[in-house]
Amino acid sequence: MTKSAVTKSEIAPTDAGDARITWHPAPKSKARLVLALSHGAGGGIEARDLRAIAAALPAHGVTVALVEQPWRVAGKKLAPAPKTLDVGWRGLWPALAKPGLPVIAGGRSAGARVACRTATELGAVAVLALSFPLHPPGKPEKSRAQELLGAGVPTLVVQGGNDPFGKPAEFPEGTHEIVEVPYGDHGFAIPKRADISEAEAMTIVTDGVIRWAGMLGA
């Protein structure tokens, strides 16, 4: 396996405050895409799926940029309103585009919503939505499907089979593709009674993203 370059972090100023980008570069001879991934409202870039993708994708020609939103960099515990999240994402986009490669906008949970809302205006070539929060738990009538359906670019949803924010079967029909992680909750945690392990669940996530990213631009 080709060894990827050493990771590096940079601060990206935005109108919502300073964001931080941690780069996991693909080898220069293979790099063809940048995958920008932001965290959700309840955690940071240490999320198991973000780390697994950052470890796996560079060997396949995809530089992964893990993005910490300004509120997280500032040490705040609560995410701001969606409009403020969008402001931060827009502001750091030039740094994401600096390598001169097509950029996939992505994130988990609230980060996935930001990616969907801004993909077309920012020129993203695709969206990766990890654990898209289709609705608040127990409130399917408060659907956020229009954000997903309105992304306007090729979209991959990776969703836990037992996600209280929306199980795969609850998603509306559309041009997006869905990869299901059996038994997974909103953070892709797997119950001990399940017949797959968390490591196997992360392999489902990374294999799905690698396959999909490999088809972009083909």
N, C-alpha and C positions, 0 to 999 in steps of 0.2 A: 504494500500500500504506500502511496506517495505521502510523504510527511508534509503537512501544511505549515505555513509560516507561523512565527510566534504571534500570539494575539497582542493587540495594542488598543489603548483607549484614548479617546479625545473628547473634549468638551465642545459642544455645538451650541452657541448662543441662539436663543429664540425670543420672540416677543412674550412668551410665557415663562421665561427664565432659562437657565442653562440646562441643556440635556446632555447626556453622556452616551457615546457610541463605543461599544467594544467590538473590535473587528476580529473576525476569524477568517483570514484570507485563504482563498484557493491558491494553489501554485500559479505563478504568473503565466506559465505556458498553457495552463488549462482554464483559467478564469474566463467565464462567459456571462455570468449573471451575478448580481448582488441581491441577496435576500435580506431585507430589513425586517426585524422582528421586535415588536414592543411587548411589554408585559401587560398584565391585567390590573384591575383596580385593587386587588388584594395581595399583590406580591410583586416581586422584581424579576430580574433576568436569571435568577437562580432556579426558576421553575424547571422541573424535570424535562419537559418536552423541549423547551428552548435550548437547554444545555445539550440535549441529545442531538438535536438538529444541528447546532453549532459544531458539534464534534464530527458529525457524519457527512455533511454536505460539501465541505471544501474539497475533499478528495474527488468529488464528482463535478468540479468546475464551478461551484457556487460559493462565492464569498458571503459569509453570514455576518451581518451587522446587528448585534443585540443592542437595543435602544432602551435607555432609562429615561423616562419622561421627566420634565423639569420638577414636577411636584415630588417625585421620588428622590431626585438628586438633592433637592432642598431639605430632605429629611422629614417631609410631611407624611402623615399616616393615612390621610384620606385623599382620594383622587378628586380633582376639581370637576366642574361641569363638562359635558361632552364638547362644547364649543371651545373651551380652553385646551382640552386635549388635542383638538384639531389644530389649534394655533401652534402648539408646540411641535406637532408632527410636520406641519407645513414649513416651519422655520428651520428644521434640521434636514429637510429634503436635499438642499444643495450639497451638503456634506455627504449624503448617501449617494448622490449622483456623481460625485467628484471622480471616482475611478473610471468614469466613462463607459460603464457597462449598463445594460438594461437593468432596471430595478423592479423586483417583486416587492410589493408592500404587504406586510404581514404583521401578525400579532396574535396574542391569546386573549380571549374574553373581550374586555373593553378595548384592548389594543386591536383586536380583529375588527371591531366596529369602526374604529378610527380609520383603519386601512380601507375598509369598504366605502366609507363616506367621502374619502379624499382621493381615491385611486385615479379617477378619470382626470380631475383637474391637475394632478401632479404628474401625470404621464406614466404611471406605473404600468408595467406590461402584464401584470397579473396580481392576484391577491391570494395569500395563504391565511385562512381563518382557522385558528386553533381554538377549539371549545367556544364556538360562536354562541353568545348568550341570546338565543332566539326569543326568550321571554324570561321574566323573573320567575324563580321557583314557585310553582303552584298557581301561576297566573298566566296561562297560555293565551288568554284574551288580550294581553298586552304584548302583542307580537312586534318584533323588530325585523321581520322578514324583509321589509322594503329596503332596509339598509343593505342587506345581503344581495337582494335581487337587483339593486340599483348600482352595484359596483361597476358594471360596464366593461369589465375585462375578465379573462379566464380566471375562475376562482375555484380553489380547492378548500373544502371544509373537512377538518379532521375532528371528529366528535366522539366522545365517550358514549358507549351504549347505554349507560345509566346516568347520563348528565341531567341533573334536575333543571338546568337552564334550557333544556331542549334535547330530547333524544333524536337520533337520526331519522326515525320514522315520522317525526313531527314536522320535519322541514318541507317546505313547499317545493313543487316541481320548478325547475329552472335550468339554466345552462351550467350551473355549478356542479362540481363533482363532490361526492362525500366518501370519505374513508372512515369506517366505523372501527373504534377500538373497543372490543367486547368487554363488558363489565365496567368500563372506565367511568369515573365520575368527572366532575368539572375540571379537576386537576390531573386526570388520567390515573388516579390511584386505583389499584385493583384489589378487591377484597380477597382475603386469604383463602376463602372457600372456592374461589374461581379456579378454572382449569388452565389458566395462563398466569405467568408471573408478570411483575411490573417490567422486568427486563424485556420480556417478549412483547409486552404492550408498546414499549418504546421502539422496538424493532418494527412493529406495524406502522407506527408514526413515521419513522425515518424512511422506511422502504417506500411508503406511500408518497412522501414528499420527493424523494429521489426520482421515482418513476415519473411523477407529474412534471417536475422541473426539467427532466430530460426531454419531455415532449414539447416544451415551450420553444417556439422558434424553429421547430423541426420542419 
